[in-house]
Amino acid sequence: MKKIILFIFFSQASMLVLQAQDFSKKDSGLLITLNQKIDDYVVLGNTAELNKLYADDFIFSHGSGRIEGKQSWFTSVAKGNFLLRQHDSVTVEMHPGIAIVRGKLSVQKKTGKDSRYHLKYVRIYALRDKLWQMISHVTVWEVHEAG
């Protein structure tokens, strides 16, 4: 009888692990899509949609060393200076209720001497009220094209 109970227990535990891995894969794909969608909204200057996707306690650490919160970043977004924000080589590391997203981002602005640049980043998302929200963006490397 003990062997049967142990067998059932381990079978159920194995199924839960497989379901968790499946959930993790679905959320990973969702986050990769969401990550690009956020920057598409930045290009559009759509702060109404971004407001749902950035947490109220969001912190943006720029490659220049400047650090700003959600509202300050939205002020920059609303100016409409971005033509392109395209992600590449995005990976997602899942944890319960938290996701660490790493990738490369190519940016093109409308004007200015630094109109094209590329960066590597780490973004942290938190699952809050069944919605993934970005809580942090940290630029870890940045290079500007000559122009």
N, C-alpha and C positions, 0 to 999 in steps of 0.2 A: 504494500500500500504506500509506503514512504517513497518508493521508486516512482510510482505513478504520480504522486503529488509533486515530487521534484521535477519530473519530466514536464508536467503541465506548467509548473512555475517557470522553468527555463524556456519552454516554448513561448509562453506569454511574454516573458522578458525580451526574448529575441525579436518577437513581432513588434514590440514597442520601440526597440532600437531601430529596426528597419523603418517603421513609420516616422520616427524622429529624423532619420537620415533623408527620407523622402520629403518631409516638411522642410528640412534645411535646404534641399536642392531647389524646391519651389520658391522659397524665400530668397535664395541666392539669385535666381533668375529675375525675380520681381525687383530686387534691389538694383541689379545692373540696369534694368530698364528704367526704374525710378530715378537712378543717379543721372542718366542722360536726360530724362524728361525735365528734371529740375533745371539743368543748364539750358535746355530749350526754352523754358519759361523765363530764364534770366535774359536770354537773347531777345525774347518778345517783350521784356519789361513787365511781365505779368505777376506783379507782387500779390495779387489776390489769391492766385493758385499757390504761389510760393509760401504764403502765410500758413497754409495747411501742412506743408511739407517740411518746413523748418520749425524746430521746437522753439518755444518762447525763450529758452535759455541758451540758444545757439551762439557759438563763438566761432569767429572766422580769424584764423591766424595766417596772414598773407606772407608771401615769400620775402617781402620787404621788411618784415618784422612788425608791421602794423597789425593790431588786434582790434577787432570790432564785433559788436553784437548784431543781432538780427535787424533792428530798425536802422542802424547805420548802414549796414550792407544793403538793405532795401532802398535807401536813399540813393546809393550808387547805381543800383539796378534800374531804378525809375528814370534815370537820366538817359537810358537807351543807348549807351555807347558801345554795346557789343554786337558784332556781326556773326561771330561763331564761337562756340564753346563745345568742342568735340572730344569725347572720351575714347581712350584706347587702353588695351592691356589691363582691363578691370578685373580684380579678384575680390572675392567676398569671403570673409572668415566669420562664421556664425557662432554665436553664443546665446544662451537663453535670454531673449529680450534685447539683445545687443548684436549689432553687426559692424564689423570693421571692413571698410571698403578701401582698397588701394588701387591706384591707377595713374594714368597719364592724361593730361588735359591740354589740348591745343586751343589757344584763345586768339581771336582777332578782334581788335577794337576799330571803331570808325576813324578816329584821328589820334594824333599824338606820336611822339618819337618811338614809344614802345607799343606800336600798334599790333605786333604779332609776337607772341611768346608761348612757351611750352613749360609745363610744370608737372611734377610728380606730387601726389597728395595722399593723405590718409584722411578718410571721412568716417565718422562714427554715427551710426543710426541707432535709435532706440525705438522699440515697439511700445507705443503708448496708445491706450484705448483702441487697440486693434489696427493702428495706423503706424507705419514706419515714418519717423521724422528724423531729419538730420540734426544732430546736436553739436557736431564739431567738424570743421574743415581745417586741416593743417597742411600748408604747402611745405614740402620737405626739400624741394629742389626747383629751381626756376632758371630759365635761360631766355634771353630776348634776341630776336632776329635783328640784324643790322638793317637799317632802312632809313 
